[in-house]
Each structure stands twice: as C-alpha cells, then as structure tokens.
Amino acid sequence: MSKIFTKDNIFLNEDLKTQDDVLRYVASKAQELQIGTKDVVYQAFKQREVAASTGMQDGIAMPHAISEKIKRAAVIYVGLEKPLNDWITFDDTKVDKIIAMLVPSDGTKKHLEVISEFATSLVDEEKRRKLSKLNTVEDVYDFLKINEEE
C-alpha cells in the first residue's frame, strides 16, 4: 500500500477565498500527486457536497471524494491564510483547515479503515484545537500522522 498521508500532502498558508477554490485547489494537488485527475476529483467532491456539507467544527472541513477513477487512497491537508465565509459547519465557525480524503470506490477495506480512523481521531475537541496552533509542515505531519502498515 502506498502512503496515504505524507509531508508532500500538506499545504499551508494558502490564499483561497471560497469553498469552491479549495475544492479546485485540492483536486489540482491530487493530480500533481498522481492520485487522480483534477476533473474527476473535483466532480467527486462536488457530488459529495450536494448530499451534505463536509464542514465539521472548530474551523475544520473534511471533504471527501470517492471514485473508481481515483488511483489510490490519500489524505491532503490544506491550511488557509484566512478563514472562509462560505463553508457551512456544525458550529458556524469559519473553515481554515481542510482535511480532504480521496478514496477509490473499489478501495480496499484497509484503506477505508485507515481513513475512518483518521477522521474519528478528530472527534476529540482538544485535538481539533491543537491543530489550529500548528504552523509548519513537520508539526502538522507529526500531529496528523496516520499509522498504517506497509
């Protein structure tokens, strides 16, 4: 299994203005990282957002894309320079941390379990708040590191 989350998947201080800008940006990064084409990933994100907002709480959004055309499971983290005004969250906070999950629709059970554990770990309020204080790729990686078996 290739790594789901690496330092190459972390982007900080990005100047993006809207939810759509973020989804397009992540889709573009997914293409650069050879996870899937930007059009496929973007459309999968948009399809998911139609069902319900992926804004969580404490400024975190967790968009996810599932498609048979996504080549491998991955998590991409984006930290924004300024919070967005247009991403609906459970607690009405403005989104400034995006944890995007990309999964092949025929993904292995292991991929889905790892990503599920990753998302579940952010249920802890203290952990979500600590994430807000991290500002280097190394710190974000060490904090969000996924324990996956090779």
C-alpha positions as CSV (number, residue, x, y, z in Angstrom):
1,M,0.0,0.0,0.0
2,S,1.4,3.4,-0.9
3,K,1.4,6.0,1.9
4,I,-2.0,7.6,2.4
5,F,-0.6,10.8,4.1
6,T,2.9,12.2,3.6
7,K,4.5,15.6,4.1
8,D,4.0,16.1,0.3
9,N,0.3,16.1,1.0
10,I,0.4,19.2,3.3
11,F,-0.1,22.7,2.0
12,L,0.0,25.7,4.4
13,N,-0.9,29.4,4.3
14,E,-2.8,29.0,1.1
15,D,-4.7,32.1,0.0
16,L,-8.0,30.7,-1.2
17,K,-11.2,32.6,-0.9
18,T,-14.1,30.2,-1.3
19,Q,-15.1,26.6,-0.7
20,D,-15.0,26.0,-4.5
21,D,-11.5,27.5,-4.7
22,V,-10.4,25.0,-2.0
23,L,-12.0,22.0,-3.8
24,R,-10.4,23.0,-7.1
25,Y,-7.1,23.5,-5.4
26,V,-7.1,20.1,-3.7
27,A,-8.2,18.5,-7.0
28,S,-5.3,20.1,-8.7
29,K,-2.9,18.9,-6.0
30,A,-4.4,15.4,-6.3
31,Q,-3.5,15.4,-10.0
32,E,0.1,16.6,-9.2
33,L,0.4,13.9,-6.6
34,Q,-0.9,11.3,-9.2
35,I,-3.9,10.4,-7.1
36,G,-6.5,11.2,-9.8
37,T,-7.2,13.8,-12.5
38,K,-8.3,17.2,-11.2
39,D,-11.7,17.0,-13.1
40,V,-12.5,13.6,-11.6
41,V,-11.6,14.6,-8.1
42,Y,-13.3,17.9,-8.3
43,Q,-16.5,16.4,-9.5
44,A,-16.4,13.7,-6.8
45,F,-16.0,16.5,-4.2
46,K,-18.9,18.5,-5.6
47,Q,-21.1,15.4,-5.7
48,R,-20.4,14.7,-2.0
49,E,-21.1,18.4,-1.0
50,V,-24.5,18.2,-2.7
51,A,-25.5,15.5,-0.3
52,A,-24.4,17.5,2.8
53,S,-21.7,19.9,3.8
54,T,-18.5,18.4,4.9
55,G,-17.8,21.3,7.3
56,M,-17.2,20.0,10.8
57,Q,-16.4,22.2,13.7
58,D,-13.5,24.3,15.1
59,G,-12.7,25.5,11.6
60,I,-12.2,22.1,10.1
61,A,-13.8,20.8,6.9
62,M,-13.3,17.2,5.7
63,P,-14.4,16.9,2.1
64,H,-14.1,13.5,0.6
65,A,-14.0,12.2,-2.9
66,I,-14.9,8.6,-3.8
67,S,-14.5,7.5,-7.4
68,E,-13.4,4.4,-9.4
69,K,-11.1,6.8,-11.2
70,I,-9.1,7.8,-8.1
71,K,-5.9,5.7,-8.3
72,R,-5.1,5.4,-4.6
73,A,-6.4,6.4,-1.2
74,A,-4.9,9.7,0.1
75,V,-5.4,12.4,2.6
76,I,-4.5,16.0,1.7
77,Y,-4.2,18.8,4.4
78,V,-4.7,22.4,3.5
79,G,-4.2,25.2,6.0
80,L,-5.6,28.6,4.9
81,E,-4.2,32.0,5.3
82,K,-7.7,33.4,6.2
83,P,-10.9,31.6,7.1
84,L,-13.6,31.1,4.5
85,N,-17.1,32.6,4.9
86,D,-19.0,30.1,2.7
87,W,-18.4,26.6,4.1
88,I,-21.2,25.5,6.4
89,T,-20.1,23.9,9.7
90,F,-21.8,22.3,12.7
91,D,-20.8,25.1,15.0
92,D,-20.9,28.1,12.5
93,T,-17.1,28.5,12.7
94,K,-15.3,29.7,9.6
95,V,-13.2,27.0,7.9
96,D,-9.5,27.4,7.8
97,K,-8.3,23.8,8.0
98,I,-9.2,21.3,5.3
99,I,-8.5,17.6,5.6
100,A,-9.5,16.1,2.2
101,M,-9.9,12.4,1.8
102,L,-9.7,10.6,-1.5
103,V,-10.7,7.0,-1.9
104,P,-11.0,4.7,-4.9
105,S,-14.6,3.3,-5.0
106,D,-13.1,-0.1,-5.2
107,G,-10.7,0.8,-2.4
108,T,-9.6,-2.0,0.0
109,K,-11.2,-2.3,3.3
110,K,-7.9,-1.4,4.9
111,H,-7.9,2.0,3.0
112,L,-11.4,2.7,4.3
113,E,-10.5,1.7,7.8
114,V,-7.3,3.9,7.9
115,I,-9.2,6.9,6.6
116,S,-12.1,6.3,9.0
117,E,-9.7,6.1,12.0
118,F,-8.1,9.3,10.8
119,A,-11.4,11.2,10.7
120,T,-12.5,9.7,14.0
121,S,-9.4,10.9,15.7
122,L,-10.5,14.5,15.2
123,V,-13.7,14.0,17.2
124,D,-11.6,14.9,20.2
125,E,-12.1,18.6,20.9
126,E,-8.7,19.2,22.4
127,K,-7.0,17.6,19.4
128,R,-9.0,19.8,17.0
129,R,-8.0,22.9,18.9
130,K,-4.3,21.9,19.0
131,L,-4.4,21.5,15.2
132,S,-5.2,25.3,15.0
133,K,-1.9,26.1,16.6
134,L,0.4,24.2,14.2
135,N,2.1,26.1,11.5
136,T,4.8,24.0,10.0
137,V,4.6,21.0,7.6
138,E,6.6,18.9,10.1
139,D,4.3,19.8,13.0
140,V,1.1,19.1,11.0
141,Y,2.5,15.8,9.7
142,D,3.6,14.6,13.2
143,F,0.3,15.6,14.6
144,L,-1.9,14.0,11.9
145,K,0.4,11.1,11.1
146,I,-1.6,8.0,10.1
147,N,-0.5,4.7,11.5
148,E,-0.6,2.4,8.5
149,E,1.0,-0.9,8.0
150,E,3.1,-1.3,4.8
